[in-house]
Amino acid sequence: MKFPTTPIYPVLWQKDKVLLIDQTSLPNEYALVEITRYEDMAKAIKTMIVRGAPAIGVAAAYGMYLGAREIKTDQKTEFFKKLATVAEELRQTRPTAVNLFWAISRMLKTAYESVGTLEEIKQILLTTAQEIQAEDLETCEKIGQHGLEVLPSSPEKLTLLTHCNAGALATAGYGTALGVIRSAWTGGRLERVYADETRPRLQGAKLTAWECVQEGIPITVISDNMAAHCMKLGKIDAVVVGADRIAANGDTANKIGTYALAVVAKMHNVPFFVAAPLSTIDFELENGEQIPIEERHPSEIYQVGETQLCPDGVDYYNPAFDVTPASLINAIITEKGAIKPTELLTLKNPSGVN
Ligand code: MRU
């Protein structure tokens, strides 16, 4: 199957609407979903048509513009009241990835601080959403470069393990963890990537694998319970994962299973890196215990397609994320460079948005 799919932009502004790559159809079908209303953007985020922390932020920023565009009033007070409702609806979509809240706050702040007519403010909101998108792309490329500085210096060609999808699909393009892997590949430092399949939504098996195939990056998919075995056999030189929210002390929420990976990496002396933009750091939270963890529908566990896996009468628990303690993370790779989790506060953004 061949798709005209590179470069990969999961969110694309086209003339007067947003196009989203439908990530629930990949890898079997490459389909685009047109979004013209903010309610549909909220639904797309909730149902994971668009997913991954930075990509959700970009999508929400466009959602804010679409919502502003729909507001029919020439009264500023009424406009801002309605815009606050749009913001709240978008905030309610997913609780863990802080980029969502960061992008919405930045859009609201821009709207409040802009002078001019409401039409002009709406236009500024569109430009701001486009800026958030362009900045994320640039940020990811920088993360990729900084990642190369901290990866182990030997062997020359590394085998890197990643979890979930922190690639172009999860960002404005390029990716965070997969951005580091992309840089390693183009820089001649990658032998192969191992991708955990990432139960229950299989972002590794479906999305990371799809992205790597698009770009000819050699990839081996393993099921989540094979990572420790692979490390014990010496197959993995380093682990690189993304993040959904990082607390001020460096504790990091990422896709469920990341914590287990960090524990086994420590056990086997395999360096463990988190790659994330500054917009993923929540300086308001002192530690990871304060990060809200999304729980998703149990059908993600008990069902594959139409097939039910477990007998009736079973209980389920389906947290979508877990928190890896800072002590298990060798470095956090940001657009400003790679730093120890304990030094995160030195990167605090003085703009106050995060
Ligand atoms: O539930 P998802 O698919 O939105 O979760 C995504 C992840 O956990 C990613 O690893 C994280 O958002 C980093 S994306 C650059």
Boltz pocket constraint, residues with backbone or C-beta under 6 A from the ligand:
constraints:
  - pocket:
      binder: B
      contacts: [[A, 51], [A, 52], [A, 53], [A, 54], [A, 97], [A, 163], [A, 164], [A, 165], [A, 166], [A, 167], [A, 170], [A, 171], [A, 175], [A, 176], [A, 177], [A, 203], [A, 241], [A, 242], [A, 243], [A, 244], [A, 254], [A, 255], [A, 256], [A, 275], [A, 320]]
      max_distance: 6.0
